Amino acid sequence: MFKKVLVVDDHDDINKGVSGILKTFNITNIINAQYCDDAYLKIKKAELDKASFDLVITDLNFKEDYRNTKIESGEDLIAKLREQNNSIPIIVYSMKDQLQKVRLLVNNYNVNAYVCKDRKGSQELFKAIESVYKGDLFISPQVANALGPQTDLEITDYDIELTKQLSLGLDQKGISKYFIENEIAPGSVSSIEKRINKLRIKFKADNATHLVAKMKDLGLI
């Protein structure tokens, strides 16, 4: 079983609850972090000390407060770790239940489990820890369809990335350049313009800024 686990969540009660579940596996070396910046530093320090974590359990959303942070979300933390080829097992424990988000995290960032925080969240987290230790992928039943065929009601990972770049202030030419550099297709300005217009119609948004706001409200970006 895992020996050293990092729990990343900004709620004390959640941290205590997750720690309680870990202790049922006789895991006692449990470190908590309430900011993603702190979590990243703890992971890097553990690597330098040759005492790396065996598992990371993280939320996706973290409330803003007085402190300025560079890594603002669990997704950003995961992306940063994977960009550095860090293959540490990661369990996402989140209120978000959007299929697109689950698909992105599993397919793009190779998270090992996605557990929804709900009435059966604790039970599912227990199962997820067991599954991940055995090398299996675990997905909460309510979002299991994320790995199946997409429906017409869903937006694609391409749409999410496109809107994310809009939210960062890039115009269509800037997004085109970013997509081409990162081998995201289609990357032409005309294709991006057409897709933005389709998304605006789908979400009944007046303009690109309104589209970003609506997708943020829905938790899609």
N, C-alpha and C positions, 0 to 999 in steps of 0.2 A: 504493500500500500504506500501511497505518497507519504513522505516524511516532512516536507517543508512546503507550506502553502501561503500564498499571498492573497488576501481578500481585499478588493478595492471597491469601496462603497462609501457614500457620504452620510449614511444614516447609521447611528449607533445601534439601533435595534436590529437592523439587518445584519450588521457585523456580528452581533452577539448570536443571532439565530444561525448564521452560517457557521460560526465557530462551534456552536453546539452540535451541529450535524457532523462537522469534521471530527469532533472528539469521539463520536460514536464509532469511528474507524480507528480510534486510539492515535489520532494525529494530534500532537501537542505543540509542535513548532508552527504556530499560526501567527502571521504578521498581518497587521491591518494598515491600510492607507485610505485616507479620505479625499485625497487629491491625486489625479493621474500623474502629475509631475512627480509627486513623492513616490508613487508606485514605480515609475520608471527608474528613478534614482536608486530605489531599494533593489530593483532587479539587477541593475548594472553593478552596484556595489557587491551584491551577493556573487555575481560572476567573477569579479576581481578577487574576492576572498575565496574563490573556489568552493563556494557553498551555495550553489544556485538553487532557486526554487524548483520544486517538482511540478507545481500546478499554480495557475492564476485563476481566481474566480472574480469576475468584474461585472459591474453594472455598466450601462451605456451612458446614462444621463447623470450629470453632476451639476448641482445648482451653483450659479455664480454668487460670489460674495466679495468681500473687501480685497481678497487676494488675487493678484494677476497671475494667470497661468498660461503656459505655452501649450500644454496638452489638455484640451478642454473636455474631451469625452472619452469614454471607454473605447469607442471605435477608433479614435485617433491613437490611443495607446496601443491597441492591437495592431493597427497599420504600421506604426513606428517599429514595433518589435519584429513584425514579419518582414519589413523592408530591410532589417538588419540580419535576416535569415535566422532569427531566434525561433526555434521550433518548440518552445515550452508549451505544454498542454494548456489550453485556455477554455474555461467554461464561462459563457455569458449568462448572467442572471439578471433579467430585465423585465420591466413592465411592458416594454414594446412588444407588440404581437403582429407587426407588419411582415407579411411573407417576403416582400422585397428585401427588407433589412436582414432577415435570417439568411436568405439566399446569398446576398452579398457577403456576409460574414463567413459563411461556410465555404462558398466557392472561391472567393477572392483572397480571404485571409486564413482559411483553413482552421477555423475555430473547431474545437473538439466536441462542444456541446452547446446547445442553446436552451435555456430553461426559463420559462415564463414565471414571473412572480405573481402568483394568484393563490386561490384556496388550496391547491395541491402543490404549490411551489416547493415546499420543504421536502415532500415525498419525492418529487421529481428530481430535486437537486441531489438527494441521496442516491437515486438510481443513476444520475448522470456521473457522479463521482466513481461509482462502481464501473460503469461502462467505459469511461475514459481511461481508468486504470487498466482495463483489459484491452485497451486499444480500439474500442468501438466508438462510433459517433452516436451521440444522444440528442434527440430533438423532442421538445415537449409536443404531445399529441396535437394540441390546438394550432401549432404552426408547422406540423410535419409536412403539410402540402407544399411548403416552400420549395422542397426539392423535387416536386412533381411538375407537370406541364403548367405553364403560365396560362391565366385566363385573360379574356379581353378587358376585364375590369382592373387588371394589374398594370403597373408601369414597369418598365424594364430597368435593369441595372444601368444601362446606357442613359436612360432618362434621369436617374438619380444622380449620376456623375455629372451630367450636363447641367442640371439645376444647381448642384453643389458648386460648380465653377462659376455659375451666374452669381451665386450668393457671395462668392469671394471677390466679385467686382470685375470679372473678365467680360469683355464684350465678345461678339460672335467671332471676330478675327482672332482674339486672344484664346478663345476656347478651341478654335480650329487648330491653332499652333500647338496648344497643349495636347489635344487629342492625337495629332500626327506624331508628335514627339514621343507619346506614350503608347503608340500603336493601337489607339481606340478608333474603331470604325463604325459608321462613316465619319470622316473628319473634315470634310469640305465645308466651307462657310454656308453654301446653299443648303446642304443637308441639315446643318445645325439650325439654320433659320427656319426651315420647314418643320423640324421637330419641335422647336420652341413654340411655333404657332399652333401646332396640334395640341401641345400640352396646355397652352393658354385656353384653347377651346374646351378641352376636356375638364379643366379645373375652373372654367369660367373666370379667368383672370384678365384684368384690363391691360396689363403690361407685364414685362419680365419681373419687375420688382414685386408686383402683386402675386405672380406665380410663385416666386421664392417664398413669400410670406405664407401663402396657403399650404405649400408643401412642408414648410417648417411646422405649421400648426398641426398638420397631420402626422408629424413625426417621421417623415420620409427622408429628410435630410438633417 
